[in-house]
Amino acid sequence: MLKEYWGRHREAEASLRTWAQQTKAAQWRNFFQVRQTFPSADQVTVDSGRPVVVFNVAHNRYRLIAAIHYNTQIVYTLAILTHKEYDRDVWKEQL
């Protein structure tokens, strides 16, 4: 998903690569630890009732939305949106 996205949005590539490297190296056990790595990350509950984590990417131009399963150390990238797409809040209904 990341490669596909930066293929269409080249200015996001460096930030997405950095996010991926830092995320792969992390061993988060909770959201507090996520915030230590990414201070601007936010935890949001979507319409399904599930929590997701929203990361600012490329100087806040994009939002990466992920589900973090702390018990298995797996991070699922659910969506990458422009700031404008994110602000519409439609994504909360879709996840």
C-alpha positions as CSV (number, residue, x, y, z in Angstrom):
1,M,0.0,0.0,0.0
2,L,2.8,2.4,0.9
3,K,4.7,1.9,-2.4
4,E,1.5,2.3,-4.4
5,Y,0.6,5.5,-2.6
6,W,4.0,7.1,-3.0
7,G,3.9,6.1,-6.7
8,R,1.0,8.5,-7.0
9,H,2.2,11.0,-4.4
10,R,6.0,11.3,-4.8
11,E,6.3,14.0,-2.1
12,A,5.1,11.5,0.5
13,E,7.7,8.8,-0.3
14,A,10.5,9.9,2.0
15,S,8.1,10.3,5.0
16,L,6.3,7.0,4.3
17,R,9.7,5.2,4.1
18,T,10.8,6.8,7.4
19,W,7.4,5.8,9.0
20,A,7.8,2.2,7.8
21,Q,11.4,1.9,9.1
22,Q,10.5,3.4,12.5
23,T,7.4,1.2,12.8
24,K,9.3,-2.0,11.9
25,A,11.9,-1.2,14.5
26,A,9.4,-0.5,17.2
27,Q,8.1,-2.9,19.9
28,W,5.1,-1.0,21.1
29,R,3.1,-2.4,23.9
30,N,0.6,0.5,24.1
31,F,-0.4,3.8,22.6
32,F,1.8,5.7,25.1
33,Q,4.8,4.0,23.5
34,V,3.6,4.9,20.0
35,R,3.5,8.6,21.1
36,Q,7.1,8.3,22.2
37,T,8.1,7.4,18.7
38,F,5.5,9.6,16.9
39,P,4.5,12.5,19.2
40,S,1.7,13.7,16.9
41,A,0.0,10.4,16.6
42,D,-3.6,10.2,17.6
43,Q,-5.8,7.3,18.7
44,V,-9.3,7.5,17.2
45,T,-12.3,5.3,17.6
46,V,-14.0,4.6,14.3
47,D,-17.7,3.9,13.7
48,S,-17.1,0.1,14.1
49,G,-16.0,0.9,17.7
50,R,-12.4,-0.2,17.0
51,P,-9.4,2.1,17.8
52,V,-7.1,3.1,15.1
53,V,-4.0,5.3,15.2
54,V,-3.6,8.3,12.9
55,F,-0.1,9.4,11.9
56,N,0.8,12.7,10.3
57,V,2.9,12.1,7.2
58,A,5.0,14.5,5.0
59,H,4.7,17.5,7.3
60,N,1.0,17.0,8.0
61,R,0.0,16.9,4.3
62,Y,-1.1,13.2,4.6
63,R,-2.7,11.0,7.2
64,L,-1.7,7.3,7.6
65,I,-4.4,5.3,9.5
66,A,-3.3,2.0,11.0
67,A,-4.6,-0.7,13.3
68,I,-2.0,-1.7,15.9
69,H,-2.2,-5.1,17.5
70,Y,0.1,-4.7,20.4
71,N,-0.2,-8.3,21.5
72,T,1.2,-9.6,18.2
73,Q,3.4,-6.6,17.3
74,I,1.6,-6.3,13.9
75,V,0.7,-2.9,12.4
76,Y,-1.9,-3.0,9.6
77,T,-1.9,0.1,7.3
78,L,-5.6,0.7,6.7
79,A,-5.6,3.9,4.6
80,I,-3.4,6.8,3.5
81,L,-5.3,10.0,2.9
82,T,-4.6,13.5,1.9
83,H,-5.4,16.0,4.6
84,K,-8.5,17.1,2.7
85,E,-9.8,13.5,2.4
86,Y,-9.1,12.9,6.1
87,D,-11.1,16.0,7.1
88,R,-14.2,14.7,5.4
89,D,-14.4,12.0,8.1
90,V,-15.9,9.5,5.6
91,W,-13.0,7.1,6.4
92,K,-14.4,6.6,10.0
93,E,-17.5,5.0,8.5
94,Q,-15.5,2.7,6.2
95,L,-13.2,1.3,8.8
